[in-house]
């Protein structure tokens, strides 16, 4: 990524507590997720969902997107990401 693209990058990050059954649905041991919404001018917006793993709480991406997670992503997304 170039310095110019970094200058155009918009990012919003939020953390959410999830229920034990939702964590099991994601095959995660943690009961917390982090959602990162990003957008660069003239590119499609993106979203990354991660869960903390291990003693150091490294962030590991969650590829699975059940319906309840899609709801959390879209209901909490910044307005610029939804456009």
N, C-alpha and C positions, 0 to 999 in steps of 0.2 A: 504494500500500500504506500502510495506516495505522500509526501508532506501536504500536497494540495488536497488530496482526498481526505486526509486526517483533519484538515482545517474545516472541511464541509461535513464531517461526521457528527450526527446527532445521536446521543445515547441516553437512555433512561433505564435505570436498574432498580428493581424492587424485590424484596424478600417476602415470602408468604409462608405461614405455618400451614401444614396439611395434616389431615386426619390419618391415623394409622392404616386404615383401609386404602386411602389414596396413595400412601407411601408404598404399600404392598403392590398396588396396581402399577406403580412405576418401577417395581423391584428395587426400591431404595430403602436403606436402613434409617435414614434421617427423616425427620418430620418437618423439614423445611426445604423450600425450593427457592431458587433465585431466577428471575426472568429478566433478560436483557433485550430491550428493543433497540434496533439501530436502523439508521437511514443515512445514505449518502446521496447527494443531489444526482438526479438522472439515473438512479439505480433502484431496484426493487428493495423495499424495506425487509429486514430480517429479524428473527427472534431466536434467542438461545435460552433454553431452560437447563439449569444445572442443579445438582444436589451435592451437598458436602459428603465426602467419604474419608474414612480413616481418622487417625488421631490428629492429623494436621488439617483436616477438613478441606482437602483438595476439592475443587469443583469439577464434577464429572458431568458431561452432557447427557441429557435424557432424550433419546430418539423417539420414544413412544409418546403419542399425543391422544390420550383418551378424551372423550367429550368434556368431562369436567375441567380438564386442563386447558382445552381450547377456550372454554368459557372464561377461565381466569385470565388467560392471555388477552382475549379481546375486550373483556369488561374493564380491565385495568390498563390497557394500552394508552399511550399518549395520543392526543388528537392527530398529530403530524404522522404517526405511524399508520393510523387507520385510513388515511387518504389514499 
